[in-house]
Amino acid sequence: MALLHLTDEQVQTWSREQKDRWWLENVYKADMAQLTLRSGLTGFLLGGILSATGLYIGAKTGIGIGVGLTSVILAFALFRAIAASGMARDYTILENNCTQSIATAAGYVVSPLFSSLAAYMLVTGVIPTWWQLMIWIFVVSAIGVLLAFPMKRKFINEDQAPFPEGRACGVVLDSLYHGEGSEGVFKAKLLGVVGGLTALYQAIVSDGWMKLVQFKLLAMDKWAGMKEPWHFQERLDQYYYAWAAKAEGWIPTILGTDVRQLGLRLTLDAAMLGVGGLMGIAVATSCLLGALINFGVLAPLMIQLGDIAPRIAADGKAIPLNRAEIVNQWSLWWGVTMMVTGAMVSLAAKPEIFTSAFKSLGKKKDGGKGSDVLKDIEVPMWISYIGVPLFSVLGSWVTHMFFGVPFWIALVSLPLIFVLTLICTNSMALTSWTPTGSLAKITQFTMGAIDRSNPGSNLLPAAMTSEIASNAANLLSDIKPGYMLGGKPRHQAIGHVIGNLAGVLCCVPLFFLLFLPPDANGVRSVTTLVSDQFAMPAALQWKGVAEIIAKGLKGLPTSAVLSMAFAAVAALVIEVLRIKTKGKFGLSAVAIGLGVVLPPESTLAMFVGALVFWLLGRKHKTAGTPGHRLWVEGLEPICAGLISGAALMGIGNAIINVLLA
């Protein structure tokens, strides 16, 4: 059956009580099984396995892979097969969603192991015990859960924010379980065809899949003498640059800087096309505007002025300029200023989000205007009001006890949690991406300026704040499909805690097994953390920033400070115009800031996807026509197919590369 949702006009004009009442009466499935013993156990086991895969791939590439869509399809296939054999009844759609919630939560908790915590070990040479790592990671992830559900009331219940990846997951689930009717069958087939074609394309552009086919299956390295597998280039401009290198052709530059160093590439990224279609033309245009201003104008100018320059690594080698260097050295400051100011102004325009929560404590249960109609099924607000401060203090204490960070420094970093969570949630709501890497630098530099003598004083508070923000934002994306399908919020909260526990119990022992094996004398050493097999690129980036802080931070360039001032004013003007025009002013300060920290090639692909669907939507306005059915009513299945097909094959490619390395 088609997923029910509010119209844009209803989203803009209805109160949250009206939206909650509509959801309760039309979407909520009170009697459907959700968090059952089998869904909880399956989610726990799946989450452990998939989070272990995430740890393994993260140590190789520095990238955390999502497991939501993978867990949905695996759980569906598993229980559909069991049901067909007559051994058990099939999963309900909400049981599958619960399994996915648990598995996804498990996947989110592992990133500190291949980033901030690993960096701490590399910098200090100290290896915490396994139980210390387990406690620290679980406490930090629990704060993320406690923050996520109050934020849910704003971003999901009231704003009906898109959360593209979460919405795609909900569409996938709906298509899997409700494809019997004509419209459901059409959307399920549409999703399947698009997903299949996208998966085929992703296989052709992936070196791992092509290596598997050409070398392992066809043995072309033996009879054809191939040394490297052929694969189609996802970066389309690579063909031109390959020709230019041989023919000494023209290489485009901006103020003398190669556009490739600026990250200005032409990439056919199927997943980003789907994300762009879901986010809409206004947000995608704002992201592209931020990317063009930063990488097309400001970054080349700052390189020419010398405010952005190649750095020398610890081994004495020069680090060439690239997009990441440009962002970390200069651009992130004005980009983050745009996001902070935009998010805070937007939030300040709705003070009732905070005041109504406190006022509701003293209201009588009369069910009148302004009553909390979901009070019996939502996670009670008092749990977060008590839990967040309690677990934050607990997190500061264990950070002090386990890692030697002064207790007061860990406490001082805590106010940043709310700001970073707000930014990450806005980002996740719009693009399914969180800029935690850039935002973590704010805490790292701030805490490092307070205490330069102890590397843990900047690494661990930054790890704590960024991981809490990232965990809360990612969990909100995971809550989105449950909301779409009528799931029970309290069951999702319990599921997230189960998932966090699964990820910690599985991945911490695996971390010691893979990266910290004992020597002949039974002694573990940090020298085994980074190897030819496991490069730990994310940990090395965190370590590099800590080393910069240890050498002394002279202060930001004047140009960076000026850019932050201009960005703050611009964001204020943009958000005030959005508020005054009730959303008709198309630009978004948060999205412009996102365009600064996202790879430009990704923002371009998102814009292309949004533009294509916007144009096709305008062309096929008339309901009932084949074009309207395909491009308007079928937008979500198409985008879900693009995202899921590319994501699943991308994860498979990473695993194949690991196995064939």
DAJO-V55299 format. One record per pair of residues at least 6 apart in sequence whose C-alpha atoms are under 8 Angstrom apart, sorted by the first residue. I is the first residue (numbers start at 0). J is the second residue. Records with the same first field share a line. If there is no record, write none. Layout:
I: J + J
//
This chain:
0: 173 + 177 + 178 + 180 + 182 + 183
1: 173 + 182 + 183
2: 170 + 173 + 483 + 484
3: 25 + 26 + 483
4: 483
10: 18 + 157 + 158 + 159
11: 581
14: 157
15: 156 + 157
16: 368 + 369 + 370 + 371 + 372
18: 156 + 157
19: 156 + 372 + 373
20: 372 + 373
22: 485
23: 373
26: 483 + 484 + 485
27: 484 + 485 + 486 + 487
28: 484 + 485 + 486 + 487
29: 485 + 486 + 487
31: 91 + 93
32: 91 + 93 + 94
33: 91 + 93 + 94 + 95 + 96 + 97 + 486 + 487 + 490
34: 94 + 97 + 490 + 491 + 494
35: 94
38: 94 + 95 + 97 + 98
39: 97 + 98 + 101 + 494 + 497
41: 74 + 98
42: 97 + 98 + 99 + 100 + 101 + 102 + 498
43: 98 + 101 + 102 + 105 + 497 + 498 + 501
44: 102 + 501
45: 70 + 102
46: 70 + 101 + 102 + 103 + 104 + 105 + 106 + 498 + 501 + 502
47: 102 + 105 + 106 + 501 + 502 + 504 + 505 + 506
48: 505
49: 66 + 102 + 105 + 106
50: 66 + 102 + 105 + 106 + 107 + 109 + 502 + 505 + 506
51: 502 + 505 + 506 + 509
52: 654
53: 63 + 64 + 65 + 106 + 109
54: 63 + 109 + 110 + 112 + 113 + 506 + 510
56: 62 + 63 + 64 + 653 + 654 + 657
57: 63 + 64 + 110 + 113 + 535
58: 113 + 533 + 534 + 535 + 536 + 537
59: 532 + 533 + 534 + 535 + 536 + 657
60: 534 + 535 + 536 + 537
61: 113 + 114 + 535 + 536 + 537 + 538
62: 537
63: 110
64: 106 + 650
65: 103 + 106
66: 102 + 103 + 106
67: 99 + 100 + 102 + 103 + 168 + 477
68: 99 + 168 + 643 + 647
69: 647
70: 98 + 99 + 102 + 103
71: 95 + 96 + 98 + 99 + 168 + 172
74: 95 + 98 + 99
75: 90 + 95 + 175
78: 87 + 88 + 89 + 90
79: 89 + 90
81: 87 + 88 + 89
82: 88 + 89
92: 172 + 173 + 176
93: 481 + 484 + 486
95: 172
96: 172 + 480 + 481
97: 481 + 490 + 491 + 494
98: 494
100: 477 + 478 + 491 + 494 + 495 + 498
101: 494 + 495 + 496 + 497 + 498 + 499
102: 498
103: 477 + 498
104: 474 + 495 + 496 + 498 + 499 + 502
105: 495 + 497 + 498 + 499 + 500 + 501 + 502 + 503
106: 498 + 502
107: 470 + 473 + 499 + 502
108: 136 + 137 + 140 + 470 + 499 + 502 + 503
109: 502 + 503 + 506
111: 117 + 136 + 462 + 466
112: 507 + 510
113: 535 + 537 + 538
114: 535 + 536 + 537 + 538 + 539 + 541
115: 458 + 459 + 462 + 537 + 538 + 541
116: 459 + 462 + 538
117: 528 + 538
118: 458 + 538 + 539 + 541 + 542
119: 125 + 454 + 455 + 458 + 459 + 542
120: 126 + 525
121: 525 + 526 + 528 + 542
122: 454 + 542 + 545
123: 454 + 455
124: 524 + 525
125: 525
126: 523 + 524 + 525
127: 401 + 402
129: 507 + 508 + 511
131: 401
132: 507
133: 503 + 504 + 507
135: 394 + 397 + 398
136: 503
137: 499 + 500 + 503
138: 390 + 393 + 394
139: 390 + 394 + 463 + 466 + 467
140: 466 + 467 + 470 + 499
141: 390 + 496 + 499
142: 386 + 387 + 390 + 391 + 467
143: 466 + 467 + 468 + 469 + 470 + 471 + 474
144: 470 + 471 + 474 + 492 + 495 + 496
145: 382 + 383 + 386 + 387
146: 383 + 387 + 471
147: 471 + 472 + 474 + 475
148: 378 + 383 + 475 + 492
149: 380 + 383
150: 475
151: 475 + 478
153: 352
154: 160 + 428
155: 479 + 482
160: 428 + 429
161: 277 + 278 + 428 + 429
162: 427 + 428 + 429 + 430 + 431 + 476 + 479
163: 274 + 277 + 278 + 428 + 429 + 430 + 431
164: 274 + 431 + 476 + 639 + 642
165: 431 + 476 + 477 + 478 + 479 + 480
166: 476 + 479 + 480 + 483
167: 635 + 636 + 638 + 639 + 642 + 643
168: 480 + 639
169: 479 + 480 + 481 + 483 + 484
170: 480 + 635 + 636 + 639
171: 187 + 190 + 636 + 639
173: 484
174: 183 + 184 + 186 + 187 + 190
175: 187
177: 183 + 184
178: 184 + 185 + 186 + 187
186: 633 + 636
187: 636
189: 633 + 636 + 637 + 640
190: 636 + 637 + 639 + 640
191: 640
192: 640
193: 637 + 640 + 641 + 644
194: 637 + 639 + 640 + 641 + 642 + 643 + 644 + 645
195: 640 + 644
196: 644
197: 269 + 640 + 641 + 644 + 645
198: 644 + 645 + 647 + 648
201: 269 + 644 + 645 + 648 + 649
202: 208 + 209 + 648 + 649 + 652
203: 209 + 230 + 231
204: 230 + 231 + 232 + 233
205: 230 + 231 + 649 + 652
206: 228 + 229 + 230 + 652 + 656
207: 652 + 653 + 655 + 656
208: 651 + 652 + 655
209: 228 + 229 + 230
210: 227 + 228 + 229
211: 655
213: 219 + 220 + 228
214: 220 + 228
219: 225
220: 226
232: 238
233: 266 + 267 + 268
234: 264 + 265 + 266 + 267
235: 265 + 266 + 267
236: 264 + 265 + 266
240: 250
242: 248
243: 249 + 250
250: 257
251: 257 + 258
252: 258
253: 295 + 299
254: 299 + 300 + 303
255: 299 + 303
256: 299 + 302
258: 264
259: 321
260: 320 + 321 + 322
261: 294 + 295 + 298 + 299 + 321 + 322 + 325
262: 294 + 321 + 322 + 598 + 599 + 600
263: 294 + 599 + 600
264: 599 + 600
265: 600 + 603
266: 600 + 601 + 604
267: 604
268: 601 + 604
269: 641 + 642 + 645
270: 641 + 642 + 643 + 644 + 645 + 646
271: 601 + 602 + 604 + 605 + 608 + 642
272: 604 + 605 + 606 + 607 + 608 + 609 + 638 + 641
273: 605 + 608 + 637 + 638 + 639 + 640 + 641 + 642
274: 430 + 431 + 605 + 608 + 638 + 642
275: 283 + 430 + 604 + 605 + 606 + 607 + 608 + 609
276: 605 + 608 + 609 + 610 + 611 + 612 + 613 + 634 + 638
277: 609 + 634 + 635 + 638
278: 429 + 430 + 609
279: 609 + 613
280: 606 + 609 + 610 + 613
281: 585 + 586 + 587
282: 429 + 585 + 586 + 587 + 590
283: 590 + 602 + 605 + 606 + 609
284: 586 + 606
285: 586 + 587 + 588 + 590 + 591 + 594
286: 590 + 591 + 592 + 593 + 594 + 595 + 602
287: 591 + 594 + 599 + 602 + 603 + 606
288: 591 + 594
289: 590 + 591 + 592 + 593 + 594 + 595
290: 591 + 594 + 595 + 596 + 597 + 599 + 602
291: 599
293: 330 + 595
294: 595 + 599
298: 307 + 325 + 330
301: 307
302: 308
306: 329 + 556 + 558
307: 325 + 328 + 329
308: 320
309: 317 + 318 + 319 + 320
310: 317 + 318 + 319
311: 317 + 318
312: 318
322: 598
326: 437 + 595 + 596
327: 437
329: 559
330: 559 + 595 + 596
331: 437 + 595 + 596
332: 559 + 562 + 563
333: 559 + 562 + 563 + 564 + 566 + 592
334: 563 + 566 + 591 + 592 + 593 + 594 + 595 + 596
335: 438 + 592
336: 563 + 566 + 567 + 592
337: 563 + 566 + 567 + 569 + 570 + 588 + 589 + 591 + 592
338: 422 + 570 + 588 + 589 + 590 + 591 + 592 + 593
339: 418 + 422 + 589
340: 567 + 570 + 571 + 588
341: 570 + 571 + 573 + 574 + 587 + 588 + 589
342: 421 + 422 + 425 + 588 + 589
344: 571 + 574 + 575
345: 574 + 578
348: 578
356: 380
359: 370 + 371
362: 370
364: 370
366: 372
376: 487 + 488 + 489
377: 487 + 488 + 489
378: 488 + 489 + 492
391: 410 + 413
392: 410
395: 406 + 409 + 410
396: 406 + 409
398: 404 + 406 + 409 + 459
399: 405 + 406 + 409
402: 455 + 459
403: 455
404: 453 + 455 + 456 + 459
405: 456
408: 446 + 456 + 460
409: 456 + 460
412: 442 + 446 + 460 + 461 + 464
413: 464
415: 442 + 464
416: 464 + 465 + 467 + 468
417: 468
419: 438 + 464 + 465 + 468
420: 467 + 468 + 469 + 471 + 472
421: 468
422: 589
423: 432 + 433 + 434 + 435 + 468 + 469 + 472
424: 433 + 468 + 469 + 471 + 472 + 473 + 475
425: 589
426: 432 + 433 + 434 + 589 + 590 + 593
427: 433 + 472 + 473 + 476
428: 476
429: 590
431: 476
433: 469 + 472
434: 593 + 596 + 597
435: 465 + 466 + 468 + 469
436: 465
437: 596
438: 465
439: 461 + 462 + 464 + 465
440: 461 + 544
441: 461
442: 457 + 460 + 461 + 464
443: 457 + 458 + 460 + 461 + 544 + 545
444: 457 + 548
445: 457
446: 456 + 457 + 460 + 461
447: 454 + 456 + 457 + 545 + 548 + 549
448: 548 + 552
450: 456 + 457
451: 457 + 548 + 549 + 551
452: 549
454: 545 + 549
457: 545
458: 541 + 545
474: 495
478: 488 + 491
481: 487 + 488 + 491
482: 488
514: 527 + 528 + 529
515: 523 + 524 + 525 + 527 + 528
516: 523 + 524 + 527
517: 523 + 524
528: 535
529: 535
569: 588
570: 588 + 589
573: 586 + 587 + 588
574: 587 + 588
576: 584
577: 583 + 584 + 585 + 586 + 587
594: 602
612: 630 + 631 + 634
615: 630 + 631
616: 627 + 630 + 631
619: 626 + 627 + 630 + 631
620: 627
621: 627
622: 628
//
